[in-house]
Amino acid sequence: MFAASAWAAPSSTEAPALQAFSAEYRVLRDGKPIGRVQAELQRNQDGLWQYRLESEATALFVRMLGIETLESGWYQEQPDRIVPLSYHHEARRPGPDRYWQHRYDWPAGRLKARSHEGELEHALVPGLLDPLALRLEIVRRLNADQGQARDYTLAVFERDEIETQHYRYLRDETIEIDGRCYATTVRERFRKEGSSRNYRAWHAPMLNYLLVREAHLDDGKPIVLELVSLDAEGIELPPRGPCPPSLPSD
């Protein structure tokens, strides 16, 4: 569903190290609150990172349907990229639950996937990411590039196949969330024409390119995720106050 990541301040010569964090986002559908997303990134004793997202419905009609999602993955941080090791996505809804699991065997060059539809095996390609690793890798690159107007092309294993996905620069824009102003760089994640998982993302340099807003369409209705709280050492949300004029939106 949605995700975010927090990072230590970058040096002038390398991308920053991952930093543990927890964040909460509200989810709006057509401007009305329907749920929240808890995002957490933690490092274990052997140096591997776990990234976990869990959505929870708050609107009564959504709670009655029992719709929730859980995504989690384990990752290794290397100087030049994020390496996925395992990934799990579970969608709970009326009827049978749906799930997707990936395990990455990099020494053997193979990926094993299992889902509610069956099992498959696939050859790994260099730099391959899963959906959560994609988000971590994007923020790593934005920090390394200091938010320059660059487009990225990445290989992502999306449920049951490898896709070439694009993360495009759109504009710089100042936005307001809960009375807080964020100068942001706006990007577009593009999978393919008509995909409900295409989205626009607002990353805030003042928060080391943390995702502060994300938006996509679902059945023609806008779904928007916005940051409401953050717990990360050395990173503070900006104080509430009036915003300067924003750059024009599309």
Buried (B, 14 or more C-beta within 10 A) or exposed (E): BBBBBBBBEBEEEEBBBBBBBBBBBBBBBEEEEBBBBBBBBEBEEEEBBBBBBBBBBEBEEBBEEEBBBBBBBBBBBEEEBBBBBBBBBBBBEEEEEBBBBBBBEBEEEEBBBBBEEEEEEBEBEEEBBBBBBBBBBBBBBBBBBEBEEEEBEBBBBBBBEBEEBBBBBBBBBBBEBEEBBBBBBBBBBBBEEEBEBBBBBBBBBBBBBBBBBBBBEEEEEEBBBBBBEBEBEEBEBBEEEEEEEBEEEE
